[in-house]
Amino acid sequence: MAERRPTAEEIEQLLSGMPARYARHEVSARAGVSRELAERIWRALGFATLADDAVAFSDADVDALVRVRKMLDSELLDEETVIRMARALGQTTSRLAQWQAEIVIGRMLPQGDEPTAEDLGRVLRTAQKLLPDFERLLIHVWRAQLGAAGTRLLAIADLNDELVPSRVSLAVGFADLVSFTRRSRELDERELAALVEGFEARASDVVAVHGARLVKTLGDEVLFTAPTPARAAAIALDLVEAEELRIGLAYGPVLPVMGDVFGPTVNLAARLTAIAKPGTIVVDAALAEGLAGERGFVTHKLRRRPARGLGVVQPYVLRRSSL
């Protein structure tokens, strides 16, 4: 007998872990929170607003809201902080879930053919076996990343006398794949995806090796930060030796918001990337000054030039020194 194609409801229940039992008003009432707060939390987490009578919430959703209520009752967090934390959680886990699903499904389903019911059933059975281990691994990695973030904040506090300063001095780097537009026209979708994923993977590995942070990836470009000019320079040199890239580095104050970084230093690093020729690294005067006396690096002054929105800047080209 042929295997039946699983329904969307069956897939959602298997992966989410619990069956839907409650409508919107029921889940908020059971958790003891207002409907308004519950709806703000669901929106912040990235979930669509459903009809009032749609049965879409499980006992796990009730438990999550109960935990939020207890945090608020204890005054450990206020409502606006809860919403901001929910938004951070929703945006991060949405991308993570989509990415992991694409990896597993892309690995298990036949390429170019319509998946059969048997194919989908095999994927779901595999997911069911892997989920408990993935869940434990997710919690472990999150705790480890939280520890790393706390360590970075304490290191920044030593320099700025603030645990969470409004502005911090960091080295900011942009690395841009050369001729990406041309290459994207020559490759099919799968080849292009492999190119981008390979670039992001190598960049992530290099940044991690040097104890810095990959802030975000933008397809053909990555943005990273490092606590010192020397560490940023080492990352850039390793990256440019592994890929055909253009890299811009700048050092100075940045504003950290929502896991991202903003400010003139970030803009300057982006402008320097545009100045850089393929296979070269261009840095600003502050980063070049920070490398003075550091072994393994040499900078050469280029002609001054205007940078849009930033006035005239003094760029330097960065190379590895044999001394």
VEXTIBA-325671 format. One record per residue (C-alpha): chain; x, y, z; residue number from 1; residue in three letters. Coordinates in nm, 4 decimals. Example, Ala and Ser with C-alpha at 12.3 -4.5 7.8 and 13.67 -1.06 7.14 Angstrom:
> chain_c1_c2_c3_resi_resn
> A_1.2300_-0.4500_0.7800_1_Ala
> A_1.3670_-0.1060_0.7140_2_Ser
***
This chain:
> chain_c1_c2_c3_resi_resn
> A_0.0000_0.0000_0.0000_1_Met
> A_0.1392_0.3405_-0.1021_2_Ala
> A_0.2332_0.5791_0.1736_3_Glu
> A_-0.0129_0.8667_0.2266_4_Arg
> A_0.1168_1.2207_0.1746_5_Arg
> A_0.1307_1.3943_0.5158_6_Pro
> A_-0.0906_1.7003_0.5619_7_Thr
> A_0.0354_2.0436_0.6651_8_Ala
> A_-0.1354_1.9984_1.0030_9_Glu
> A_0.0412_1.6665_1.0602_10_Glu
> A_0.3778_1.8150_0.9691_11_Ile
> A_0.3276_2.1129_1.2003_12_Glu
> A_0.2162_1.8942_1.4911_13_Gln
> A_0.5101_1.6564_1.4485_14_Leu
> A_0.7689_1.9351_1.4378_15_Leu
> A_0.6160_2.1662_1.6987_16_Ser
> A_0.5637_1.8796_1.9414_17_Gly
> A_0.2067_1.9345_2.0631_18_Met
> A_-0.1383_1.9429_1.9006_19_Pro
> A_-0.3277_2.2702_1.8666_20_Ala
> A_-0.6129_2.2885_2.1201_21_Arg
> A_-0.6939_2.6537_2.1860_22_Tyr
> A_-0.8093_2.9694_2.0105_23_Ala
> A_-0.6491_3.3097_2.0817_24_Arg
> A_-0.8802_3.4104_2.3664_25_His
> A_-0.8469_3.0684_2.5314_26_Glu
> A_-0.4661_3.0588_2.5373_27_Val
> A_-0.4360_3.4055_2.6930_28_Ser
> A_-0.7086_3.3311_2.9496_29_Ala
> A_-0.5442_3.0039_3.0544_30_Arg
> A_-0.2063_3.1764_3.0919_31_Ala
> A_-0.3515_3.4667_3.2891_32_Gly
> A_-0.2286_3.7403_3.0551_33_Val
> A_-0.4246_3.9987_2.8600_34_Ser
> A_-0.5135_3.9267_2.4984_35_Arg
> A_-0.3366_4.2464_2.4004_36_Glu
> A_-0.0077_4.1330_2.5559_37_Leu
> A_-0.0381_3.7826_2.4111_38_Ala
> A_-0.0962_3.9243_2.0633_39_Glu
> A_0.2008_4.1610_2.0971_40_Arg
> A_0.4208_3.8658_2.1932_41_Ile
> A_0.3035_3.6504_1.8998_42_Trp
> A_0.3625_3.9367_1.6567_43_Arg
> A_0.7082_4.0020_1.8036_44_Ala
> A_0.7898_3.6328_1.7626_45_Leu
> A_0.6962_3.6633_1.3953_46_Gly
> A_0.3711_3.4668_1.3872_47_Phe
> A_0.0751_3.5703_1.1754_48_Ala
> A_-0.2431_3.7061_1.3356_49_Thr
> A_-0.5116_3.4385_1.3062_50_Leu
> A_-0.8882_3.4538_1.3166_51_Ala
> A_-1.0392_3.4669_1.6659_52_Asp
> A_-1.1923_3.1196_1.6317_53_Asp
> A_-0.8853_2.9533_1.4748_54_Ala
> A_-0.7647_2.6644_1.6931_55_Val
> A_-0.3900_2.7150_1.6565_56_Ala
> A_-0.2355_2.7166_2.0064_57_Phe
> A_-0.1075_2.4285_2.2168_58_Ser
> A_-0.0361_2.3607_2.5827_59_Asp
> A_0.3240_2.4630_2.5080_60_Ala
> A_0.1985_2.8074_2.4047_61_Asp
> A_0.0073_2.8347_2.7317_62_Val
> A_0.3202_2.7368_2.9245_63_Asp
> A_0.5283_2.9969_2.7376_64_Ala
> A_0.2830_3.2736_2.8276_65_Leu
> A_0.2718_3.1568_3.1891_66_Val
> A_0.6503_3.1926_3.2046_67_Arg
> A_0.6242_3.5450_3.0632_68_Val
> A_0.3590_3.6341_3.3207_69_Arg
> A_0.5816_3.5088_3.6024_70_Lys
> A_0.8717_3.7213_3.4766_71_Met
> A_0.6469_4.0262_3.4714_72_Leu
> A_0.4967_3.9487_3.8130_73_Asp
> A_0.8442_3.9134_3.9630_74_Ser
> A_0.9445_4.2463_3.8038_75_Glu
> A_1.2575_4.0864_3.6621_76_Leu
> A_1.1575_4.2297_3.3241_77_Leu
> A_0.9082_4.4942_3.2190_78_Asp
> A_0.6647_4.4528_2.9314_79_Glu
> A_0.8655_4.6463_2.6724_80_Glu
> A_1.1778_4.4424_2.7519_81_Thr
> A_0.9779_4.1199_2.7114_82_Val
> A_0.8579_4.2343_2.3689_83_Ile
> A_1.2113_4.3254_2.2607_84_Arg
> A_1.3419_3.9880_2.3805_85_Met
> A_1.0582_3.8122_2.1954_86_Ala
> A_1.1440_3.9973_1.8753_87_Arg
> A_1.5111_3.8999_1.9057_88_Ala
> A_1.4107_3.5384_1.9648_89_Leu
> A_1.1598_3.5316_1.6802_90_Gly
> A_1.3836_3.6842_1.4162_91_Gln
> A_1.6810_3.4660_1.5054_92_Thr
> A_1.4979_3.1343_1.5343_93_Thr
> A_1.2918_3.1989_1.2195_94_Ser
> A_1.6086_3.2211_1.0114_95_Arg
> A_1.7635_2.9279_1.1955_96_Leu
> A_1.4593_2.7037_1.1418_97_Ala
> A_1.4303_2.7956_0.7731_98_Gln
> A_1.8026_2.7381_0.7170_99_Trp
> A_1.8097_2.4012_0.8928_100_Gln
> A_1.4942_2.2816_0.7162_101_Ala
> A_1.6445_2.3727_0.3785_102_Glu
> A_1.9653_2.1836_0.4614_103_Ile
> A_1.7884_1.8633_0.5682_104_Val
> A_1.5236_1.8698_0.2967_105_Ile
> A_1.7774_1.9575_0.0277_106_Gly
> A_1.9949_1.6659_0.1388_107_Arg
> A_1.7179_1.4074_0.1542_108_Met
> A_1.4792_1.4909_-0.1318_109_Leu
> A_1.5559_1.4060_-0.4957_110_Pro
> A_1.6937_1.6972_-0.6952_111_Gln
> A_1.4684_1.8286_-0.9718_112_Gly
> A_1.1836_1.5830_-0.9194_113_Asp
> A_0.8513_1.6244_-0.7434_114_Glu
> A_0.8854_1.4609_-0.3989_115_Pro
> A_0.6653_1.1590_-0.3445_116_Thr
> A_0.4678_1.0766_-0.0319_117_Ala
> A_0.7391_0.8240_0.0531_118_Glu
> A_1.0068_1.0944_0.0229_119_Asp
> A_0.8176_1.3287_0.2560_120_Leu
> A_0.7495_1.0504_0.5019_121_Gly
> A_1.1208_0.9655_0.5129_122_Arg
> A_1.2073_1.3306_0.5838_123_Val
> A_0.9544_1.3495_0.8673_124_Leu
> A_1.0716_1.0243_1.0247_125_Arg
> A_1.4306_1.1505_1.0130_126_Thr
> A_1.3273_1.4834_1.1661_127_Ala
> A_1.1415_1.3027_1.4438_128_Gln
> A_1.4566_1.1059_1.5325_129_Lys
> A_1.6868_1.4089_1.5159_130_Leu
> A_1.4696_1.6646_1.6978_131_Leu
> A_1.5540_1.5672_2.0587_132_Pro
> A_1.9287_1.5885_1.9932_133_Asp
> A_1.8942_1.9119_1.7929_134_Phe
> A_1.6887_2.0649_2.0735_135_Glu
> A_1.9540_1.9851_2.3350_136_Arg
> A_2.2303_2.1061_2.1034_137_Leu
> A_2.0437_2.4321_2.0411_138_Leu
> A_2.0192_2.5048_2.4133_139_Ile
> A_2.3858_2.4163_2.4680_140_His
> A_2.5082_2.6401_2.1833_141_Val
> A_2.2821_2.9265_2.2927_142_Trp
> A_2.4197_2.9096_2.6477_143_Arg
> A_2.7762_2.9022_2.5131_144_Ala
> A_2.7075_3.1987_2.2830_145_Gln
> A_2.5470_3.3849_2.5735_146_Leu
> A_2.8648_3.3285_2.7739_147_Gly
> A_3.0751_3.4572_2.4844_148_Ala
> A_2.8548_3.7659_2.4515_149_Ala
> A_2.8858_3.8336_2.8237_150_Gly
> A_3.2633_3.8020_2.8030_151_Thr
> A_3.2739_4.0508_2.5134_152_Arg
> A_3.0599_4.2982_2.7095_153_Leu
> A_3.2857_4.2722_3.0126_154_Leu
> A_3.5923_4.3284_2.7952_155_Ala
> A_3.4277_4.6368_2.6468_156_Ile
> A_3.3340_4.7559_2.9976_157_Ala
> A_3.7004_4.7426_3.0997_158_Asp
> A_3.7745_4.9951_2.8247_159_Leu
> A_3.4632_5.2113_2.8500_160_Asn
> A_3.3629_5.1956_3.2199_161_Asp
> A_3.0134_5.0866_3.1138_162_Glu
> A_2.8731_4.7327_3.0978_163_Leu
> A_2.6467_4.8152_2.8033_164_Val
> A_2.7861_5.1407_2.6654_165_Pro
> A_2.5908_5.3425_2.4109_166_Ser
> A_2.8993_5.3494_2.1896_167_Arg
> A_3.2016_5.1206_2.1807_168_Val
> A_3.5275_5.1313_1.9877_169_Ser
> A_3.5572_4.8344_1.7537_170_Leu
> A_3.7250_4.7388_1.4296_171_Ala
> A_3.4615_4.6915_1.1596_172_Val
> A_3.5182_4.4966_0.8396_173_Gly
> A_3.3247_4.4434_0.5185_174_Phe
> A_3.4323_4.1633_0.2843_175_Ala
> A_3.2794_4.1664_-0.0628_176_Asp
> A_3.2924_3.8899_-0.3266_177_Leu
> A_3.4480_4.0230_-0.6457_178_Val
> A_3.2421_4.0063_-0.9701_179_Ser
> A_2.9432_3.8576_-0.7910_180_Phe
> A_2.6918_4.0081_-1.0362_181_Thr
> A_2.8719_3.8579_-1.3365_182_Arg
> A_2.9159_3.5222_-1.1668_183_Arg
> A_2.5500_3.5146_-1.0627_184_Ser
> A_2.4491_3.5439_-1.4308_185_Arg
> A_2.6745_3.2528_-1.5265_186_Glu
> A_2.5558_3.0123_-1.2556_187_Leu
> A_2.2255_2.8340_-1.2103_188_Asp
> A_2.0332_2.8690_-0.8839_189_Glu
> A_2.1956_2.5748_-0.7081_190_Arg
> A_2.5474_2.6749_-0.8113_191_Glu
> A_2.4841_3.0309_-0.6967_192_Leu
> A_2.3494_2.9081_-0.3619_193_Ala
> A_2.6569_2.6868_-0.3201_194_Ala
> A_2.8841_2.9844_-0.3968_195_Leu
> A_2.7157_3.2065_-0.1382_196_Val
> A_2.6977_2.9339_0.1272_197_Glu
> A_3.0619_2.8428_0.0744_198_Gly
> A_3.1699_3.2049_0.1056_199_Phe
> A_2.9655_3.2576_0.4224_200_Glu
> A_3.0953_2.9323_0.5730_201_Ala
> A_3.4604_3.0210_0.5126_202_Arg
> A_3.4119_3.3751_0.6408_203_Ala
> A_3.2363_3.2453_0.9520_204_Ser
> A_3.5189_2.9984_1.0191_205_Asp
> A_3.7932_3.2602_0.9814_206_Val
> A_3.6146_3.5143_1.2019_207_Val
> A_3.5512_3.2512_1.4693_208_Ala
> A_3.9136_3.1321_1.4681_209_Val
> A_4.0281_3.4838_1.5548_210_His
> A_3.7746_3.5264_1.8347_211_Gly
> A_3.5778_3.7993_1.6574_212_Ala
> A_3.2087_3.8227_1.5648_213_Arg
> A_3.0338_3.7763_1.2320_214_Leu
> A_2.7587_4.0369_1.2588_215_Val
> A_2.5642_3.9511_0.9444_216_Lys
> A_2.5856_3.8114_0.5944_217_Thr
> A_2.4388_3.9854_0.2901_218_Leu
> A_2.4761_3.7251_0.0156_219_Gly
> A_2.7942_3.8469_-0.1524_220_Asp
> A_2.9110_4.0443_0.1510_221_Glu
> A_2.9834_3.9830_0.5186_222_Val
> A_3.0128_4.2297_0.8051_223_Leu
> A_3.2320_4.1446_1.1041_224_Phe
> A_3.3662_4.3214_1.4103_225_Thr
> A_3.6811_4.2658_1.6144_226_Ala
> A_3.7954_4.4175_1.9435_227_Pro
> A_4.1336_4.5340_1.8106_228_Thr
> A_4.2811_4.6553_1.4794_229_Pro
> A_4.5334_4.3683_1.4808_230_Ala
> A_4.2659_4.1033_1.5098_231_Arg
> A_4.0580_4.2609_1.2315_232_Ala
> A_4.3662_4.2837_1.0100_233_Ala
> A_4.4497_3.9154_1.0665_234_Ala
> A_4.0936_3.8185_0.9714_235_Ile
> A_4.1030_4.0296_0.6554_236_Ala
> A_4.4379_3.8856_0.5430_237_Leu
> A_4.3210_3.5283_0.5976_238_Asp
> A_3.9962_3.5969_0.4106_239_Leu
> A_4.1550_3.7628_0.1098_240_Val
> A_4.3976_3.4709_0.0710_241_Glu
> A_4.1087_3.2211_0.0591_242_Ala
> A_3.8677_3.4118_-0.1700_243_Glu
> A_3.8716_3.6740_-0.4442_244_Glu
> A_3.7517_3.9584_-0.2231_245_Leu
> A_3.7640_4.3297_-0.1635_246_Arg
> A_3.7802_4.4240_0.2039_247_Ile
> A_3.7412_4.7524_0.3882_248_Gly
> A_3.8367_4.8000_0.7543_249_Leu
> A_3.7809_5.0937_0.9888_250_Ala
> A_3.8343_5.1444_1.3602_251_Tyr
> A_3.6320_5.3715_1.5841_252_Gly
> A_3.3106_5.4158_1.7814_253_Pro
> A_3.0045_5.2132_1.6792_254_Val
> A_2.6520_5.1897_1.8157_255_Leu
> A_2.5443_4.8299_1.8913_256_Pro
> A_2.1690_4.7805_1.8407_257_Val
> A_1.9692_4.4570_1.8032_258_Met
> A_2.2840_4.2523_1.7396_259_Gly
> A_2.3894_4.4860_1.4574_260_Asp
> A_2.6299_4.7812_1.4554_261_Val
> A_2.5717_5.1322_1.3239_262_Phe
> A_2.7510_5.4631_1.2903_263_Gly
> A_3.0109_5.6492_1.0830_264_Pro
> A_3.2760_5.3818_1.1443_265_Thr
> A_3.0525_5.1187_0.9832_266_Val
> A_2.9767_5.3515_0.6930_267_Asn
> A_3.3473_5.4238_0.6469_268_Leu
> A_3.4319_5.0527_0.6322_269_Ala
> A_3.1678_5.0107_0.3604_270_Ala
> A_3.3078_5.3064_0.1611_271_Arg
> A_3.6621_5.1655_0.1880_272_Leu
> A_3.5384_4.8341_0.0500_273_Thr
> A_3.4143_5.0162_-0.2587_274_Ala
> A_3.7573_5.1814_-0.2953_275_Ile
> A_3.9479_4.8520_-0.2669_276_Ala
> A_4.0629_4.6758_-0.5827_277_Lys
> A_4.0017_4.3006_-0.6198_278_Pro
> A_4.2242_4.1031_-0.3872_279_Gly
> A_4.3159_4.4013_-0.1680_280_Thr
> A_4.2364_4.5335_0.1785_281_Ile
> A_4.1896_4.9061_0.2362_282_Val
> A_4.1860_5.0458_0.5907_283_Val
> A_4.1259_5.3857_0.7466_284_Asp
> A_4.3856_5.5995_0.9242_285_Ala
> A_4.2706_5.4960_1.2726_286_Ala
> A_4.3101_5.1267_1.1982_287_Leu
> A_4.6470_5.1832_1.0289_288_Ala
> A_4.7610_5.3734_1.3362_289_Glu
> A_4.6415_5.0898_1.5579_290_Gly
> A_4.8631_4.8481_1.3652_291_Leu
> A_5.1783_5.0556_1.4173_292_Ala
> A_5.4346_4.8385_1.5912_293_Gly
> A_5.2303_4.5199_1.5420_294_Glu
> A_5.4288_4.2349_1.3871_295_Arg
> A_5.2980_4.0782_1.0677_296_Gly
> A_5.1282_4.3827_0.9146_297_Phe
> A_5.2356_4.6644_0.6872_298_Val
> A_5.0271_4.9543_0.5563_299_Thr
> A_5.0938_5.1858_0.2614_300_His
> A_4.9321_5.5257_0.2275_301_Lys
> A_4.7110_5.5838_-0.0750_302_Leu
> A_4.6030_5.9198_-0.2118_303_Arg
> A_4.3310_6.0968_-0.0190_304_Arg
> A_3.9882_6.0767_-0.1744_305_Arg
> A_3.6269_6.1719_-0.1030_306_Pro
> A_3.3946_5.9178_0.0537_307_Ala
> A_3.0229_5.9793_0.0066_308_Arg
> A_2.8718_6.1282_0.3209_309_Gly
> A_3.2029_6.1249_0.5087_310_Leu
> A_3.4137_6.3917_0.3409_311_Gly
> A_3.7735_6.3326_0.2352_312_Val
> A_3.9376_6.0237_0.3888_313_Val
> A_4.2955_5.8975_0.4047_314_Gln
> A_4.2980_5.5291_0.3015_315_Pro
> A_4.5801_5.2789_0.3411_316_Tyr
> A_4.6322_4.9435_0.1748_317_Val
> A_4.7025_4.6569_0.4176_318_Leu
> A_4.9405_4.3717_0.3402_319_Arg
> A_5.1036_4.0932_0.5339_320_Arg
> A_5.4587_4.1700_0.6451_321_Ser
> A_5.7359_3.9118_0.6294_322_Ser
> A_5.9170_4.0752_0.9219_323_Leu
***
